[in-house]
Amino acid sequence: MLLRILIAIVAIGAMAFTALAQTPEQNEAVRKAAAHRLLMGEKACPGCDLFQVDLSYQELPGLDLTGARLRQADLSLSTFDKSKFTGANMSIVNGFGLRAEDADFSKVDFADATLVGGAFSRSDFTAAIFDNANLSGADFETATGLTQAQLSTACGDSSTKLPKGIKLPACKD
């Protein structure tokens, strides 16, 4: 009898949680509101869901986006100098021309990201993931924490600048 009561309580609790779930439209509105707060000058949004937001052409230095979800975000031609992205999901991000100097990208997932023409002087990439990322023309020359193993599955071109001793496979046409 006690077991049946516990099962009923758990079932009712599970139904209550699904009632609190947001619709896709509500999720998008929450993401856009978080992006708007950043554009209005908010400096910290750790763990924010910024999936598919457009932060292109922005000057956003000194942000704390630790653990944020920036998957498929458009960060093209934006500046994020001295920002902290530790542990963020930046997979499939459009970072064309992104400038993030003196930034912390440790443990960031850049899988399938486009970082073409990016400037990352003195930024930390310790334990970052670059699976299938395009780094063509990007400047990582003074970046720290990069290893050959991290970049073995990424690609670049002859204008990609890397720390001494690290090689990058050429991107296929």
N, C-alpha and C positions, 0 to 999 in steps of 0.2 A: 504494500500500500504506500509506504513512504517513497519507494522508488518511483512509482507512478506519479506522485505529487511532484517530485524533483524533475522528472521528465517533462511534465506539463509546465512547470515554471521556466525551465530552460527553453522550451518551444515558444512560450509567450514572449520571453525576453528576446529571442532571435527575431521574431516578427516585429517587435518594437524597434529594433535596430534598423531593419530594412525600411521601415516607415520614415526614419530619419535620413535616409540616403538622398543625395541631391540628384536632380536630373542633369543630363549633359548641358543644358542651357544654363542651369544654376552654376555648375562647375566652371563653365566658360566665363560667366559674369564674375565669379570670385577671382579667377586668374587675371582677368582684365582689370579688376579693381586693385589687385596687388601690384600689377605693372604700373597702373596710374599713380599709386602711392610712391613708387620708386621715381617716376618721372617728376613728381611734385617735390622731391627732395628727401624722402624717407631713406635712411642709410642702411637699415638692417631689416632683412627679411629671411632669416634662416629657416630652411625647410619649406619655403614658399613653393607653391605649385604654379609655375610659370610656363606650363606646357603650351607650345605654339604661340606664345606672345610675340608681339612685334616691338622690339627695342632698338630697331635700326636707326642709324644717324643720330645717336644720342651721346651726350657727354655725361657719364655716370661714374665718376671716380669714387673710390673709397667705400664701395658697397660691401656689406656682409651678406652673401648669398650661400652661406655654408649649408650643404645638404639640400639645396634647392633643386627642383625638377625643372630644368630648362630644355628638356627634350623638344626638338623640332622648333626651337625659338629662332627668331630672326634677330641676330646681333650684328648684322653687317654694318660696316663703317661706323661702329660705335667705339667709345673709349671707356674702358673699365680699369684705368690705372689704379694701383694700390687696393684692388678689391680682393675679397676672400671668397673662393668658390669651393673650398675643401669639401670633398665627398659629393659634389653636385653631379646630377645626371645631365650632361651636355651632349648626349648622343643625338646624332642627326641634326645638330645645330648648324645654322648658316652663320658662320663667323667670317665671311669674306671681308677682308680689310679691317678686321677687329684689332683694336689696340688695347692691350692689357699688360702694361709694364709694371714690374714690382708687384705682381699679383700672386695669389696662392691658389694653384690648381692641383694641389696634392690630392690624390685619390679620386680625381674627377674621371668620369666615363665620357670619352670623346669618340666612342664607336660611331663610325659612318659620318663623322662631322666634316664640314668644309671649313678649313682655317686658312684658305688661300689668301696670301698677301698679308697675313696677320703679323703684328709686332708684339713680341713677348719678352723683351729685354728684362733680365734679372728676375723673371717669374719662376716659381717653384712648381715642378711637375712630378714630384716624387710619387711613385706608385700610380700615376695616371694611366689610363687605358686609351690606346689610339687605334684600335682595330678598324682597319679599312678607312681611316681618316685621310683626307687630302690636305697635305701641308705645303703644297706648291707655292713657292715664292715667299713663304713665311720666314720670319727671323726669330730663331731660337738660339742664336749664337752664344748669348750670355745667360741663357736660361739654366736653371739648376735642377737636379733630380732626374734628368733624362738618362735612359740607358739604351743600349743597342736592342735589348730584348723588347722594350716598350715600343720601339719604332719599327720593328721588323715586319709588322703587318700593316703599317701605314704606307703612304707613298708621297712623293714630292717631285721636284724637278731640279734642274741645275742651279736655279736661283734660290733654292731653299737654303737658309743659313742654319747650320747645326753646330753644337759644341764639338771641339776637336775630338777625333777618333770615332765619331758616330756617323754611320752611313744610312741612307734612306733609299729604299727601292723606288725606281721611277714609276710614275703613274702610267697606266695603260691608256691609250687613246680611246 
